[in-house]
Amino acid sequence: MEPTFSHFGICVSDLERSLRFYCDALGFEKAESHEIGREFARLMDFPDVVVTSQFIRKGTTAIELLAFSEPAPFGDRVRRAVNQLGLTHLSFRVGDLDATAAKVLERGGTIVETSLTTIDFGETPLRFVYCTDPDGVRVELMDLGA
C-alpha cells in the first residue's frame, strides 16, 4: 500500500476553546473522539498517558486535537518563527478575509496585523494574513479573490 496522508495533530491547552476556534472560525466539524490511555504511552514516548483525542474534519482534511491530562501540556503559547525547523503553519483559503479574521478574533485567536499582505495579480488582488490559534499555532488565511 502506498502511503496516504491521514491527519495533523495539534496539542491544545483547552479543548472546548480550540473546538470553537477551528469549527466556528474555520468551518471544521467535530468528528470522532477517543479517550487514550496506557495503550498509546509507548507510542507517545511516555510512561503513562491520559489524553482526549478529538478529530475535526473539513472535506478531506482532518486535524486531531490532543488535550492532555497526563502528562500536562507545556510550552509557550506564542507563534513560532516561520524559519524554525518543523511545521511552520496551517493554511486556509477563505472567501472573505476580513470576516474570517473577525471570527478568528472572536474565537480566541489573534491576528498578526503586520503580516497583512496584498499582491496585485492582474485584476484580482490576492490578500494574505497570518493569525494564531488560541495556543499560538500559526495559521495563514488566503483570500485568492473570485
Secondary structure, DSSP 8 states (H G I E B T S, - for coil): -------EEEE-S-HHHHHIIIIIIT--EEEEEEEE-GGGHHHHT-SS-EEEEEEEEETTEEEEEEEEEES---S--S---TTSSS---EEEE-S-HHHHHHHHHHTT-EEEEEEEEEEEETTEEEEEEEEE-TT--EEEEEE---
